[in-house]
Amino acid sequence: MEQPKINCAEACVNGCVLGDECPNTEFKEATSKFLEDTPLDQMIEIAEIARMKKLMEPPKWVFPEDT
């Protein structure tokens, strides 16, 4: 039986909808390993570095197309 094609970024916001049939199990395993092996303080530090990097970026202007 062929796997259904879904957009995991949208469909699985509240958890995986395919369960054991999920084609992205390697990501789930890597995430579980990261959560087990990384202390919370280090996760907070990683998040703070990402936040500061985002704040340092120049603004991105979005211009509406002429319709």
C-alpha positions as CSV (number, residue, x, y, z in Angstrom):
1,M,0.0,0.0,0.0
2,E,1.4,3.4,-1.0
3,Q,2.0,6.1,1.7
4,P,-0.5,9.0,1.5
5,K,1.1,12.3,0.5
6,I,0.6,14.9,3.2
7,N,2.4,18.1,4.2
8,C,3.8,17.2,7.6
9,A,4.5,20.8,8.5
10,E,0.8,21.6,8.3
11,A,-0.9,18.3,9.1
12,C,1.2,17.2,12.0
13,V,1.3,20.4,14.0
14,N,-0.3,18.7,17.0
15,G,1.5,15.4,16.5
16,C,2.2,12.9,13.7
17,V,-1.1,11.9,12.0
18,L,0.5,8.8,10.3
19,G,1.9,7.2,13.4
20,D,4.1,4.2,12.6
21,E,3.7,4.7,8.9
22,C,5.4,8.1,9.0
23,P,8.0,8.5,6.3
24,N,10.0,10.9,8.5
25,T,10.9,8.4,11.3
26,E,14.6,9.2,11.1
27,F,13.8,12.8,12.1
28,K,11.7,11.6,15.1
29,E,14.6,9.4,16.3
30,A,17.1,12.2,15.9
31,T,14.8,14.6,17.8
32,S,14.3,12.1,20.6
33,K,18.0,11.6,20.9
34,F,18.6,15.4,21.0
35,L,16.0,15.8,23.7
36,E,17.4,13.0,25.8
37,D,21.1,14.0,25.4
38,T,20.8,17.8,25.6
39,P,20.4,19.6,29.0
40,L,17.6,22.2,29.2
41,D,20.1,25.0,29.8
42,Q,21.9,24.2,26.6
43,M,18.6,24.2,24.7
44,I,17.7,27.6,26.1
45,E,21.2,28.9,25.1
46,I,20.7,27.5,21.5
47,A,17.3,29.2,21.3
48,E,18.7,32.5,22.6
49,I,21.5,32.4,20.0
50,A,19.0,31.8,17.2
51,R,16.8,34.6,18.5
52,M,19.7,37.1,18.7
53,K,20.8,36.1,15.2
54,K,17.3,36.7,13.9
55,L,17.2,40.1,15.6
56,M,20.5,41.1,14.0
57,E,19.3,40.5,10.5
58,P,18.3,43.5,8.4
59,P,14.5,43.9,7.9
60,K,13.1,42.1,4.9
61,W,10.7,44.2,3.0
62,V,7.7,42.6,1.2
63,F,6.1,44.7,-1.5
64,P,2.7,43.7,-2.8
65,E,2.5,43.0,-6.4
66,D,0.7,45.4,-8.6
67,T,-2.7,44.0,-9.5
